[in-house]
């Protein structure tokens, strides 16, 4: 059944299980899932009564990116502590299913959500199950929410270096900007990862890239079933937009909450 006993839906949250990213081909920089990019949408969906099911490549618990617990990403220390307590209070966060199981159960979810954090550039970007999941959800026009670095996963849908049949061609999309990538590489990580210029890769696939005028500002965009956002400061805007996409999908498919 897609619905839980209260008539709400199950949302699949796919997370990286990596705890480092390789910089300049030699240096392991600690990373993982960005805390607020995970917390805000999960909290919003949970508050609306939806059931969250977490998944990682092999069912291994995710590592929280140490950068994401810094004060500059939070309104207060209390908010950050509440986020940590909330996530680790969820039994299924500490016991995620595997991506293989997520594919087997894909019909049981009404939406998929992938939070950011550079861990995904180490594992999810190269996992063949990610494009399979994205294709399955998109085929039924289920909401797909991807945050900050996670829109890079859309490039895994490109077939044999051709883009004419790219399933998101013409869609408006957002992600971490080129300027924000430069800032992170220069002042946070102090090194360059293997994959860079995510926004340019999305444009090359025929997507219409949109972003805030200034870096480090909240920005999220929805085009049909695809919801994307730019950075850790976009959490509340993205969360409301993605939740609305889930509600719209359920209204168009009322039998899913019978």
N, C-alpha and C positions, 0 to 999 in steps of 0.2 A: 504494500500500500504506500502511496505517495504521502498521504496525510497522517499526522499523528492524531491521537484521540480528541484533541481540541479543534480539529479541522484545519490545522496549520501545516506547513510544508517542511520537507527536509532539504537542507542546503549542504552541498559538498564543499568543504573548505580544503583546498590542496595547498600544502606547505612544503617548503624545502626542509630537508633533514641535514643539510651541509652546515658545517661550523667554520668553514674557511673559504676564502677565494684566493686564487693564485695571482699574484701581481708581478709584472715584469718577467713572468715565466719562472720565477724562482722563490718568491717570498709568500708564505702563507699568512694572509691577513684574517683575523677572526671576524666572523660575520654570522649570519643566520636569517631568521625572520624578523622583520622590523616590527617592534612591539605595537606601536599605535596603529600601524597599517593593518594589523590583525585585529586588535582589540575593538576599535570603533565600529567596523561593520559587523563583527560577531556580536557585540553587545547590543547594537541596534536591532539586529535580526532576532536575537534571543528575547529582547524586551517586547518584540511584536509577537512572540509566541512560537516562532519557528524553531525547528530542531536542527542543530548543527552537528554534522558528522565530519571529523577531521581525517585527512589522509596524507601520507608521505610516501616516498618511493618504496620503502620496504616496511612500512608500519613502524618506523623508528620515531621516537619523540623528537620534536623540533628543538633547535637551539635558538634562543632569543639573541638577536644581534646586540652586543654590548654597547654599540654606539647609540642604539635606540632607547636606552634608559637614561641618557643624559637629559638634564633639566630643560634644555632649550626646545625640546620636542613636546613639552607638557605645560599645561597651564599652572600646575602646582605639583608639589611632591605627593600630595594626597591623591591626585588624579592618577599619577603613575603607579603608586602603590595599589590603588584600587584595581587598575588594569592587570597587574601581576597576580593579585589575589583572585580576581575573577577568572582569568584563564586557567590558572592552576587548580581552581576549585572544580573545573569541569573534568569529569572522569575520562571522557572520550578525547580530550586534548592530550592527556597523558597516555592514552592508549589508541593512537590513530590506526585506521585501517591502511592497508597497502593500496597503491595505485592499481594493482591487478584486481583487487577486490572491488575498488571503486568502479572499474570498467564493467565488472560482472553485475554490479548493482546500479548502473547508471540510470536505469528507468525509474529508480526509486527516489531520484532527486529532481527538484524543479529548477535548480540553479547551481552554478559553480562559481566559486570565488577563490582568487589566488592573491594573497597579500604580497607586498614587496619585501625588500631586503636582498642583499647581494648573494645570499646563499643559493638562491634559485639559479644564478648564473653558473653555479658549479654542478648542480645535479639536475634540476627540472628541465633546463634548457636542452639537455642532451638525452632526456628520457623519452623513448619512443611511445610511451603510454600517454604523454601529454597531448600530442597532436590527435591521438585517437579520442581522448576525452573531449577535447575542444570540438572536433568534428561531430561527435555524437550529440553534444549539447546544442551546437549551432544548427544541426539538421532539423531539430524540433523547435528552434527559435527560443530555447530556454535562456534565461539571463546568464551572461558571462561577465563577471566582474574581475578586473585585473589592475593591480596597483603599482605605480612607480616603475620599478624595473621589470615587473611581471609582464607588461605588454611585449617584451622581447620574446616571450613564448609564442606569440603569433607568427614569428618568423619560422617556427618549426613546421608550419603548415605549407610552406613553399615547396613545391614538387619539382625536383630536377632543375632547379635554378630558373624555372619559368614562373611568370606571375599572371598570365592571362586568365588562368582559372582559379586564382587565389580567392578563397571564399569570403574574405572580408574586403575585397577590392571596392573602393569607393566609399567605405565607411569612414566616418570621422573618428579620430583616435587621439589619445593623449598618452604621455609617459614622462618619465624623467627627461628633462631637456638636455641638450648638448652642453649648455652653460653649467647646469647643475652637475652633470657628470664631471666636467672639468674641475669644479670646485671640490667635489668629493675626492677625486683622484689627487688633487694638489694639496688639500689641507686636512683631509680626514684619513684617507688610506695611504697617501704618499707613495703611490705607485699606480701603474696602469694594468687593468684586467685584459684578458684576451679579447672579449667582445665589448665594443664601445659604440657610441653613436646610435643608440636604439631608435631615436626619432628618425634619423636618416634611413635606417633599415625599413621602418614602417612606411615611409614615403616611397621608397624604392619598390615596395609591394603594391603601390597604387592606392594607399590609404591617404586620407586627407588629415594631415597632422595639425592639431590645435593645441595651444598652450597659453599660459598667462603671459602678460607683457613683460613682467619682471620675474626673475627666478625666486624660488623660495616662497611662493605665494600659493594659496589654495586654488586648485583648479581641477575640475572633473567634468566629464562630458559623456553623454549617452547618445548613441546612434542605434536605434532599433533595440536589439537584445544585447548590445555590447556597451559596457560601462567601464570607463578607464579614468585614472587619475594620476596626478603628476608627482606628488612627493608626500612626506610625512605630515605636512601641514594641510593636506586635503581630506583628512579623515572624516570629518563630520559631513562635509559636502558630498563626498563619494558615498558614504554610508546611506544617506537619505535617498540619493539617486538610485543606488542599487536596490534598496528596499522597495522603492516605488516600482522598479522594473519587475521585481518578484510579484508584487501585488497586481500589476498589470497582466502578467502572465497567468496568474491564478484566476483573474476575472475572465480572461479569454478561454480558460480551461476549467470551468467550475466543477467538473466531475472529479478533479484531483483533490478536492476538499470535501467530498461527500462523506 
